[in-house]
């Protein structure tokens, strides 16, 4: 499959807003939380089954994207410096390709995660690039690269759902993006006028090999995990708490069984600030409105599921308080900058075998975009590329919908090769999770 898969470029265009530049502001200043974020890329791929009588898919996607940019106009701009976007309607690169196989063949290939990068455009230091890939059967993959300085997971969902609602002519589902709320909540520091530069990955101190594999948790497994995670402190764990605690437990066990000396363990989780602020920010607020919740367990604890779920639950509660005291309150922008910078630095600096990081894309609307040919059958939050050691011990969670097993969660593990071998051969782990490769 690796040698046989051919993704041939059919056309390369630049999609611009349908309305003239005079219809929107000429510049967008990043919020404080956007300013502090490095110029790193985030990717998402949405896989769609073939649908009969959908018309000219690519032409409809281009037209609706142009209309979408009327509201999401900063995405068609370019960075003037690391804090400002010129909303000059420069446009979004849009690549159309043809794939020389059927989607079903690709989806059943054991090598599919090594190949998903073929469905993505070239990474550039611009807000957004898009590639639409059409299979022989009519199946479609929409691949996007975004700059994290403008997008968090919720922002990606806001954009994709607006675009898909326009494409599918579901005008009552259109939700206007809000580019102002984040500025009002987190006014920016004065721009230093520095050029936006790509993030430089830290040097790798040891020759480790990181691999990516994903596993599915169906509704029955999720229900069982919630039951096992119940404790006196957390009598009714959420689905997220149960899954997060289980993947932490299992990844930690894999690290230890692979020879890592782990005394303390830390679990850092990305948290959406919008609903946790007082008052809450509108859900449609664009930008990096995220922080981190950190659960820690020392060597005296048992590191079992109930204990880990309890620590996750308490960490999320502490984070709600941190948001209102550190990121809101009367703190000057410099204090907020330092606090968020310390969070990001703390995440990237830790290379300890007991440090794990999780980002959940569940319930952010990424399983909803219907461009007129149904909802996505697979959501891929990675381009399949590995840049050690920054992504080691990283876990994504995404929604998935199986035609037989119903709704569930897919967990994407970024682990060292020997740890992955331990994880995927662990019968206790496989009693709840099914490999998706």
C-alpha positions as CSV (number, residue, x, y, z in Angstrom):
1,X,0.0,0.0,0.0
2,X,2.8,2.4,0.8
3,X,4.4,2.0,-2.6
4,X,1.1,1.8,-4.5
5,X,-0.7,4.8,-3.0
6,X,-0.5,7.8,-5.4
7,X,-2.0,11.2,-4.5
8,X,-1.8,13.3,-7.7
9,X,-2.2,17.0,-7.6
10,X,-5.0,18.2,-10.0
11,X,-5.0,21.9,-9.2
12,X,-3.6,24.5,-6.9
13,X,-5.6,27.7,-6.3
14,X,-5.8,30.5,-3.9
15,X,-9.2,31.0,-2.4
16,X,-10.0,34.6,-1.3
17,X,-13.1,36.0,0.5
18,X,-16.0,36.7,-1.8
19,X,-16.5,40.2,-0.4
20,X,-14.0,43.1,-1.0
21,X,-11.4,43.9,1.8
22,X,-13.3,47.1,2.6
23,X,-16.0,44.9,4.2
24,X,-13.8,43.9,7.2
25,X,-11.1,45.4,9.5
26,X,-7.6,45.7,7.9
27,X,-5.7,44.0,10.8
28,X,-6.2,41.6,13.6
29,X,-4.1,41.9,16.8
30,X,-3.5,38.7,18.6
31,X,-4.7,38.3,22.2
32,X,-2.2,37.9,25.0
33,X,-2.8,34.1,25.0
34,X,-2.2,33.9,21.2
35,X,0.9,36.0,21.5
36,X,2.6,33.6,24.0
37,X,1.9,30.6,21.8
38,X,4.7,29.4,19.5
39,X,4.3,29.3,15.7
40,X,3.6,25.6,15.6
41,X,1.2,23.8,13.2
42,X,-1.8,21.7,14.1
43,X,-3.3,19.4,11.5
44,X,-6.7,17.7,11.1
45,X,-7.9,15.3,8.5
46,X,-11.6,14.5,8.0
47,X,-12.4,11.3,6.1
48,X,-15.8,11.0,4.3
49,X,-17.4,7.9,2.8
50,X,-18.6,8.2,-0.8
51,X,-22.1,9.6,-1.2
52,X,-24.3,9.4,-4.3
53,X,-25.3,12.5,-6.2
54,X,-23.3,15.1,-4.4
55,X,-22.5,17.1,-7.5
56,X,-19.2,18.8,-8.1
57,X,-17.8,18.3,-4.6
58,X,-14.6,20.4,-5.1
59,X,-16.2,23.3,-6.8
60,X,-18.9,23.5,-4.0
61,X,-16.1,23.4,-1.4
62,X,-14.2,26.2,-3.0
63,X,-17.3,28.5,-3.4
64,X,-18.4,27.9,0.2
65,X,-14.9,28.4,1.5
66,X,-14.7,31.8,-0.2
67,X,-18.0,32.8,1.5
68,X,-16.8,31.4,4.8
69,X,-13.7,33.7,4.6
70,X,-16.0,36.7,4.6
71,X,-16.6,35.9,8.3
72,X,-13.2,34.3,9.0
73,X,-11.3,37.0,7.2
74,X,-8.1,36.8,9.3
75,X,-7.5,33.3,8.0
76,X,-7.0,34.8,4.5
77,X,-4.4,37.3,5.8
78,X,-0.7,37.1,6.6
79,X,1.4,37.8,9.6
80,X,3.0,41.2,9.7
81,X,4.9,40.3,12.9
82,X,4.5,37.8,15.7
83,X,1.5,39.7,17.1
84,X,-0.4,41.1,14.1
85,X,-2.2,39.8,11.0
86,X,-2.7,42.0,8.0
87,X,-6.2,41.1,6.8
88,X,-5.3,41.8,3.2
89,X,-7.3,39.0,1.6
90,X,-4.1,37.3,0.4
91,X,-6.1,34.1,0.4
92,X,-5.8,30.4,1.4
93,X,-3.8,27.9,-0.7
94,X,-6.3,25.2,-1.8
95,X,-4.9,22.0,-3.3
96,X,-7.1,19.4,-5.1
97,X,-5.9,15.9,-5.6
98,X,-7.0,12.5,-7.0
99,X,-6.2,9.3,-5.1
100,X,-5.6,6.1,-7.1
101,X,-7.6,3.8,-4.8
102,X,-10.9,3.3,-3.0
103,X,-11.3,4.7,0.4
104,X,-12.2,1.3,1.8
105,X,-8.9,-0.1,0.7
106,X,-7.0,2.7,2.4
107,X,-9.0,2.4,5.6
108,X,-8.2,-1.3,5.9
109,X,-4.5,-0.8,5.3
110,X,-2.2,-1.5,8.3
111,X,0.0,1.3,7.0
112,X,-2.6,4.0,6.9
113,X,-1.2,6.2,9.7
114,X,2.1,6.3,7.9
115,X,0.4,7.6,4.8
116,X,-2.0,10.3,6.1
117,X,0.6,13.0,5.5
118,X,0.0,12.5,1.7
119,X,-3.5,14.0,2.2
120,X,-2.1,17.3,3.7
121,X,-0.7,20.4,2.1
122,X,2.7,21.8,2.6
123,X,3.2,23.5,5.9
124,X,3.6,27.3,5.6
125,X,3.8,30.2,8.1
126,X,0.3,31.3,7.2
127,X,-2.9,30.9,9.1
128,X,-4.4,28.0,7.1
129,X,-3.8,25.7,4.1
130,X,-6.2,23.1,2.8
131,X,-6.0,20.0,0.6
132,X,-9.0,18.1,-0.7
133,X,-8.4,14.6,-1.8
134,X,-10.9,12.6,-3.9
135,X,-10.7,8.8,-4.1
136,X,-11.8,6.6,-7.0
137,X,-15.0,5.7,-5.2
138,X,-15.9,9.3,-4.5
139,X,-14.7,9.2,-0.9
140,X,-13.1,12.5,0.2
141,X,-10.4,13.5,2.7
142,X,-10.2,17.1,3.7
143,X,-6.8,17.9,5.2
144,X,-5.9,21.2,6.9
145,X,-2.8,22.7,8.4
146,X,-3.5,25.6,10.8
147,X,-1.1,27.8,12.9
148,X,-1.7,27.2,16.6
149,X,-1.3,30.9,17.3
150,X,-4.8,31.4,15.9
151,X,-6.5,28.0,16.4
152,X,-7.1,25.8,19.4
153,X,-9.3,22.7,19.0
154,X,-12.6,24.5,19.6
155,X,-11.6,27.2,17.0
156,X,-11.0,24.4,14.4
157,X,-14.4,23.1,15.1
158,X,-16.0,26.5,14.8
159,X,-14.4,27.1,11.4
160,X,-15.1,23.6,10.0
161,X,-18.7,23.6,11.1
162,X,-19.4,27.1,9.6
163,X,-17.7,26.1,6.3
164,X,-19.6,22.8,6.1
165,X,-23.0,24.4,7.0
166,X,-22.5,26.8,4.1
167,X,-21.4,24.0,1.7
168,X,-24.4,21.9,2.8
169,X,-26.8,24.9,2.6
170,X,-27.8,24.5,6.2
171,X,-28.0,28.3,6.8
172,X,-29.8,28.0,10.1
173,X,-26.8,26.2,11.5
174,X,-24.4,29.1,10.8
175,X,-22.7,30.4,13.9
176,X,-20.7,33.6,13.5
177,X,-17.2,33.5,14.8
178,X,-16.2,36.0,17.5
179,X,-12.7,37.5,17.1
180,X,-13.2,40.2,19.8
181,X,-14.1,38.3,23.0
182,X,-10.6,37.0,23.4
183,X,-9.1,40.5,23.1
184,X,-11.5,41.9,25.7
185,X,-10.7,39.0,28.1
186,X,-6.9,39.0,27.4
187,X,-5.7,42.4,26.0
188,X,-2.4,42.0,24.2
189,X,1.0,43.2,25.3
190,X,2.5,45.9,23.0
191,X,3.9,44.3,19.8
192,X,7.6,43.9,19.8
193,X,7.5,44.0,16.0
194,X,9.5,40.7,15.7
195,X,9.2,38.5,12.7
196,X,7.1,35.4,13.1
197,X,9.5,32.4,13.1
198,X,8.6,28.7,13.0
199,X,9.1,26.8,16.3
200,X,12.4,25.1,16.5
201,X,12.1,21.6,18.0
202,X,14.4,21.0,20.9
203,X,17.5,18.8,20.3
204,X,17.1,15.1,21.0
205,X,19.3,13.9,23.8
206,X,18.8,10.2,23.3
207,X,18.2,8.1,20.2
208,X,14.6,7.0,20.9
209,X,12.0,6.1,18.3
210,X,8.4,7.4,18.8
211,X,5.5,5.7,17.1
212,X,1.8,6.5,16.7
213,X,-1.0,4.1,17.0
214,X,-4.7,4.5,17.8
215,X,-7.2,2.4,19.7
216,X,-11.0,2.5,19.8
217,X,-13.2,2.5,23.0
218,X,-16.7,1.6,22.1
219,X,-19.7,2.6,24.2
220,X,-19.8,-0.7,26.2
221,X,-16.1,-0.3,27.1
222,X,-16.7,3.3,28.2
223,X,-19.6,2.3,30.4
224,X,-17.4,-0.4,32.1
225,X,-14.5,2.1,32.6
226,X,-16.8,4.6,34.3
227,X,-18.0,1.9,36.6
228,X,-14.4,0.8,37.5
229,X,-13.3,4.5,38.0
230,X,-16.0,5.1,40.6
231,X,-14.7,6.1,44.1
232,X,-15.9,7.8,47.2
233,X,-14.3,11.1,46.0
234,X,-15.6,10.7,42.4
235,X,-18.9,8.8,42.7
236,X,-19.9,9.6,39.1
237,X,-16.9,10.0,36.9
238,X,-17.4,11.6,33.5
239,X,-16.6,9.7,30.4
240,X,-13.6,11.9,29.9
241,X,-12.3,11.3,33.4
242,X,-12.6,7.5,33.1
243,X,-10.9,7.3,29.7
244,X,-8.2,9.8,30.7
245,X,-7.5,7.9,33.9
246,X,-7.3,4.6,32.0
247,X,-5.0,5.8,29.3
248,X,-2.7,7.4,31.9
249,X,-2.7,4.1,33.9
250,X,-1.9,2.0,30.9
251,X,0.7,4.3,29.4
252,X,2.4,4.5,32.7
253,X,2.4,0.7,33.1
254,X,3.9,0.4,29.6
255,X,6.7,2.9,30.5
256,X,7.5,1.0,33.6
257,X,7.4,-2.4,32.0
258,X,9.8,-1.1,29.3
259,X,12.4,-0.4,31.9
260,X,11.7,3.3,32.8
261,X,12.4,4.2,36.4
262,X,9.2,6.1,37.3
263,X,8.8,7.4,40.9
264,X,6.4,10.3,40.3
265,X,3.9,10.6,37.5
266,X,2.3,13.7,36.0
267,X,-0.6,14.0,33.7
268,X,-1.0,17.3,31.9
269,X,-4.4,17.9,30.2
270,X,-5.4,20.7,27.8
271,X,-8.5,22.5,29.1
272,X,-10.9,24.7,27.2
273,X,-11.2,28.0,29.1
274,X,-14.4,29.3,27.4
275,X,-17.0,27.6,29.7
276,X,-14.9,27.8,32.8
277,X,-14.4,31.6,32.9
278,X,-16.7,33.9,34.9
279,X,-18.7,34.9,33.1
280,X,-18.2,32.2,30.4
281,X,-16.8,33.4,27.0
282,X,-19.0,32.7,24.0
283,X,-18.3,29.2,22.6
284,X,-17.7,30.7,19.2
285,X,-14.7,32.8,20.5
286,X,-11.8,32.2,18.2
287,X,-8.2,31.9,19.5
288,X,-6.1,30.0,21.9
289,X,-8.4,30.0,24.9
290,X,-6.8,27.0,26.6
291,X,-4.8,26.2,29.7
292,X,-3.4,23.1,31.3
293,X,-4.7,21.0,34.2
294,X,-2.0,19.0,35.9
295,X,-2.6,15.9,37.9
296,X,0.3,14.4,39.9
297,X,0.8,11.2,41.9
298,X,3.8,10.4,43.9
299,X,5.5,7.0,44.5
300,X,3.6,6.3,47.7
301,X,0.3,6.1,45.8
302,X,-0.9,2.9,44.1
303,X,-1.3,4.4,40.6
304,X,-4.5,2.5,40.1
305,X,-7.5,3.7,38.0
306,X,-9.6,5.0,40.9
307,X,-6.6,6.9,42.3
308,X,-5.7,8.4,39.0
309,X,-9.2,9.4,38.1
310,X,-9.5,11.1,41.5
311,X,-6.4,13.1,40.8
312,X,-7.7,14.1,37.4
313,X,-11.0,15.2,38.9
314,X,-9.2,17.3,41.5
315,X,-6.8,18.8,38.9
316,X,-9.7,19.9,36.8
317,X,-11.3,21.5,39.8
318,X,-8.1,23.3,40.7
319,X,-7.9,24.6,37.1
320,X,-11.3,26.2,37.3
321,X,-10.0,28.2,40.3
322,X,-6.7,29.0,38.5
323,X,-8.6,30.4,35.6
324,X,-10.6,32.8,37.7
325,X,-7.7,33.8,40.0
326,X,-4.7,33.8,37.6
327,X,-6.1,34.5,34.2
328,X,-8.9,36.7,35.3
329,X,-9.0,38.8,38.4
330,X,-6.9,41.9,38.7
331,X,-3.6,40.5,37.4
332,X,-1.8,42.7,34.9
333,X,-1.1,41.2,31.4
334,X,2.6,40.6,32.3
335,X,1.5,38.2,35.1
336,X,-0.8,36.3,32.8
337,X,1.9,36.1,30.1
338,X,4.4,34.7,32.6
339,X,1.9,32.2,34.0
340,X,0.9,30.8,30.5
341,X,4.5,30.9,29.4
342,X,5.5,28.8,32.4
343,X,2.8,26.3,31.6
344,X,4.0,25.9,28.0
345,X,7.6,25.7,29.0
346,X,6.8,23.2,31.7
347,X,5.1,20.9,29.1
348,X,8.0,21.0,26.6
349,X,10.8,20.8,29.1
350,X,9.8,17.6,30.8
351,X,11.4,14.4,29.3
352,X,10.8,12.2,32.4
353,X,9.3,8.8,31.7
354,X,6.5,9.6,34.1
355,X,5.3,12.7,32.3
356,X,2.2,12.3,30.0
357,X,0.2,14.9,28.1
358,X,-3.3,14.6,26.8
359,X,-5.4,16.8,24.5
360,X,-9.0,15.9,24.0
361,X,-10.7,16.9,20.8
362,X,-14.0,15.2,21.9
363,X,-17.1,17.4,21.9
364,X,-15.5,20.2,20.0
365,X,-17.7,19.7,17.0
366,X,-15.0,18.0,14.9
367,X,-17.2,15.0,14.3
368,X,-20.0,17.2,13.0
369,X,-18.9,18.9,9.8
370,X,-21.3,17.7,7.0
371,X,-20.4,19.3,3.6
372,X,-23.3,17.7,2.0
373,X,-22.1,14.1,1.9
374,X,-22.5,13.1,5.5
375,X,-20.4,13.4,8.7
376,X,-16.8,12.3,8.9
377,X,-16.2,8.6,9.4
378,X,-12.7,9.2,10.8
379,X,-11.0,12.2,12.4
380,X,-7.2,12.2,12.4
381,X,-5.5,14.7,14.7
382,X,-2.0,14.1,13.4
383,X,0.0,14.3,10.2
384,X,1.8,11.1,11.1
385,X,5.2,12.8,11.4
386,X,7.2,12.4,14.5
387,X,9.4,15.2,16.0
388,X,11.0,13.6,19.1
389,X,11.1,14.3,21.9
390,X,8.3,16.9,22.0
391,X,5.5,14.5,21.2
392,X,6.7,11.5,23.2
393,X,4.1,10.4,25.8
394,X,1.4,12.4,24.1
395,X,-2.2,11.2,23.8
396,X,-5.1,12.6,21.7
397,X,-8.7,11.7,22.2
398,X,-11.2,12.1,19.3
399,X,-14.8,11.1,18.8
400,X,-15.7,8.3,16.4
401,X,-18.9,6.7,15.3
402,X,-18.9,3.0,14.4
403,X,-21.8,1.7,12.2
404,X,-22.2,-1.3,14.5
405,X,-20.7,-0.4,17.9
406,X,-22.1,3.1,18.0
407,X,-20.4,6.2,19.3
408,X,-17.1,5.9,21.1
409,X,-13.7,7.5,21.6
410,X,-10.5,6.9,19.7
411,X,-7.2,7.3,21.7
412,X,-4.0,8.2,19.7
413,X,-0.9,7.2,21.6
414,X,2.6,8.8,20.8
415,X,4.9,6.4,22.7
416,X,8.4,5.1,22.4
417,X,8.5,2.0,20.3
418,X,9.2,-0.5,23.1
419,X,6.5,1.1,25.2
420,X,4.0,0.7,22.4
421,X,4.9,-3.0,22.0
422,X,4.1,-3.5,25.7
423,X,0.9,-1.5,25.5
424,X,-0.5,-3.3,22.5
425,X,0.2,-6.7,24.0
426,X,-1.3,-6.0,27.4
427,X,-4.5,-8.1,27.7
428,X,-6.0,-5.8,30.4
429,X,-5.7,-2.8,28.0
430,X,-7.1,-4.8,25.1
431,X,-10.1,-5.8,27.1
432,X,-11.3,-2.2,26.7
433,X,-9.5,-0.9,23.6
434,X,-9.4,-2.3,20.1
435,X,-6.5,-1.5,17.8
436,X,-7.4,0.6,14.8
437,X,-4.5,-0.5,12.5
